[in-house]
């Protein structure tokens, strides 16, 4: 896993046809513009740890994790031990950076580039951590064709090919999660 600055994150996303609007001032969030062509499925975050872990596992199986990217756009209202849990993987890979001097604070990009098994484990671990805390972000496949957005109490999956949402829809049904309206 490699940590990317705001500029590096913007370039990675742009290469896949996605636009990042970086935070321009302290207290603002990074925003990823999701193309209108994406088909979306939106559902509530599981309220209990057992279903959060199951969902993280099921989504990491569906999502093509190898070479994927995580854009962290909001990190708010955290306790020091929660931030420490989130930063564990960064430290494990030898990069303890938390901020890079950009408005909005956090160094936003995590590029999963360690091979399929490691990337899948890392995506699953960060997905589970983000569901448990108030961190928000977007996991984007290496080809830019699918994404998972984690935001407070809502998770949204999107794909350019609507048929790709069958597997996440089955997971939502299996875990008895509440489907909600995807944002426009």
C-alpha positions, 0 to 999 in steps of 0.5 A, a space after each residue: 500500500 502506498 500513501 498518496 498526496 492530494 495532487 497524486 490522488 487527483 492524478 490517479 483518479 483523473 486517469 480513470 475519468 473521475 474528478 476530485 475536488 480537493 478541499 480548498 480551506 481548513 474544515 472543508 472536505 475532499 469531494 469525488 464527483 461520481 459520473 451520472 452514468 454510474 448505477 448505484 445501490 445505497 443502503 444503511 451501514 450495519 449497526 452491529 460489528 458482526 454484520 459490519 465484518 460480514 459486509 466488509 468481507 462480502 464487498 471485498 470479494 465483489 470489489 476488484 481490490 487489486 490495484 484499487 484506491 481509497 480516497 479519504 474525504 472526511 475524518 471527523 469526530 474521532 478519538 485518538 485510539 480510533 485514529 490510531 486504528 485507522 493509521 495502523 495499516 499506514 504505519 505497517 507499510 512504513 508511512 506514518 503521515 497523517 497530514 500533508 499540509 493540504 487544506 482539509 487535513 488528511 493525506 487522502 490517498 491509499 493505493 493498494 498495490 501489493 498484489 491481490 491477497 494483500 490488497 483484498 485484506 487491506 481493503 476489507 480491513 479499512 472498509 471495516 474500520 471506516 464503517 466502525 468510525 466516522 471516517 468517510 471515503 471512496 474505494 475505487 477499482 483500478 479500472 475506475 468501473 466500480 466504487 464503494 462509498 462509506 459515509 457515516 450511516 450510509 454505504 453506496 456502491 456504484 458501477 458503470 455496468 448495472 449488472 455488477 450490482 447483483 452481488 452487493 444487492 444479494 449481500 444487502 438482502 442476506 444481511 437484512 440491511 435497509 436500502 435507501 435512496 442514492 443521492 443524485 
